[in-house]
Amino acid sequence: MPQPGPTPKSDWSERSVELSSLLARAGLGDRAAFATLYQRTSAHLLGVVLRIQRDRALAEDILQEVFVNVWRAAQSFDAAQSQPLTWLTSVARNRAIDSLRRAQSQPQLKTNVIPNDDEETDVYDSLADDAPGPLDLLSRASDVRALDQCMQSLSAQQRQSVALAFFDGLSHAEVADSMRQPLGTVKSWVRRALMSLKNCLESAVQRDTKGAGS
């Protein structure tokens, strides 16, 4: 008879220990433990999905798919390799990314810049100047809808790469691995996306400033 996975690390929080226990029990077919796991983590995982798939209805559908996967794969969770919430977040992120791939027609970007996989310069460095950057403008934008509108102006690949890099905190290499694309291509997408976002958010901030002064 299968036994629960490895004992969690002693420095884990009480929540991590509880989630690890719930995953181990769910892996043995304990539906009550799985229901408790859902209650404890569904809000967090929905937030993870929404950072990638911004349509809430679709995100909620994806969340259900995530928990179907978790139920099937709970026994594969290894407490010696990662904390439970990290593992669950990875499952949710990958499912959300897969949903974007299925939804998009994967158009080829036309660009005059030839991606260079050996490029050492960080794409963010090429955008450095004295003007506010995209993140500064974002923090100053009074209407969150401005960010949504600016994000929607990007291509599907640019939107996905920026979401992974900024909202999920992945490195360029991790983004490239998640999207199964060359590193140079991802850097080009992020560079162009940041430039587009900067211009779009600058316009939004200017509109906000004019509106406040009128």
Buried (B, 14 or more C-beta within 10 A) or exposed (E): EEEBBEEBEEEBEEEBBBBBBBBBBBBEEBEEBBEBBBEBBBEEBBBBBBBBBBEEEBBBBBBEBBBEBBBEBBBEBEBEEEBBBEBBBEBBBBBBBEBBEEEEEEEEBEEEEEBBEEEEEEBBEEBEEEEBBBBEBBEEBEEEEBBEEBBEEBBBBBBBBBBBBBEBEBEBEBBBEBBEBEBBBBBBBBBBBBBBBBBBBBEBBEBBEEEEEE
